């Protein structure tokens, strides 16, 4: 269903520097060569989601040895995401720590928003990265995360695509756009469900963007009863914990 391909930007965040030696100079005043020189022989703790065998294989068998080869940096991976990262940094702040044991974190937009609220991210730093010249930071997909301006406090980590997969043995002619999906769901009540987590929420956002029509690039602003009624008029209703019904 190519119509439902969804663009998702994952991000890599610099939380703080865990080494006191790294903090002797203000990194924002150093060139990239100076930063890499100071990083020589250092250990970097990267907290990240480890739920994908493919990602884990890429990190463990390419990124870690390549970082060691190019920069003599010992990259250590620790498992963690979302609330666990926020909780860890809040605990460190409450303990009066000025630096974190987490050097880097790969997190989503919701966690980015929460960490910016408690001022737990280092930055701005993206202008120090050589590859920043290849990133269109003016693109709203990159310049905003969870409706909050990035302002140099995160760097894109990857771009992935969200697509629906169907069982060809059971569905001869799958819906390929919003109208066809609505017709399919009406013709097959109770058979279309989504999970109540990241994948499901991504699908809901895709529906909202589609319903926004000509204004799909700016689905901003506070939620209101009028907006909710408009969504219902377009046929989107959340029904239960794991189900979405298109009326």
Steps between C-alpha positions, in 0.01 A plus 500: 500500500736766376253777584559439869876529504583720797822693545652464843815673618683332783744707696830472676536723802800626689397498865827605663863399536565234758873574524630795704794525260261562211349795689825690550420697184173630367431265209300770324820697446703210359539391140407145403867406477556627853198307625620176341847554645352536849288190439805284424503211747173602667204275576154607381184349646217487248158413641270373230206278416624149430182337377610443141747220417587678174583826676692317772705316239580827323604672822701212649672376185556825311451818702689397815812365322494783244486770771790328673696478173441860390505688830632257764175542692362214707128506424298317764131426446244489780136408459243767577229713351217741578406534866809310610726767351290783644497333841878447494571864420250628757668285765841640403367855514346440845838367613660828394706352216608747233582226250329174414625145478312496169701667225267434208142383475287389207144601586168599346316830484303454821816437701672794329214725609519374859877543520479854363240580764744408777801652320685167487649521150835642397487753221472648261758272340391412146705782347815319626426190291670481157206314347257772607555656159310208349195551722217736412440643846243735350275205422220499761527121526852553637475844660205396720468189711181430693393853401803650680776690315819294488732804510816292465428265792463190284652362183314266263607142544308325224204522267264206479173428322177383650293275275205266541546132420208276405441126461450434127340163579214677677483839329486497122479875445643700793401866549759737355374838620288648778167465317566137415605428858177654632297288258693187598449554873129563455468183294696297756394624844705388797794377293724809494696574817814685600724464807490756778870588475745664260385324182135571572564862590705543182206369299262741676729792420505388138120503495494850651746630241290351223183657638671837529483525121676809355617595851663161568844663540384700804278291730593734785315672778309387808239231489144627533151354506440651156807326360389173656156532342670571167703182537185302573335651196790373292444155648774453760396365838707330767303203628635310797862439590626330185246576233439777250168520321448697180132596482 
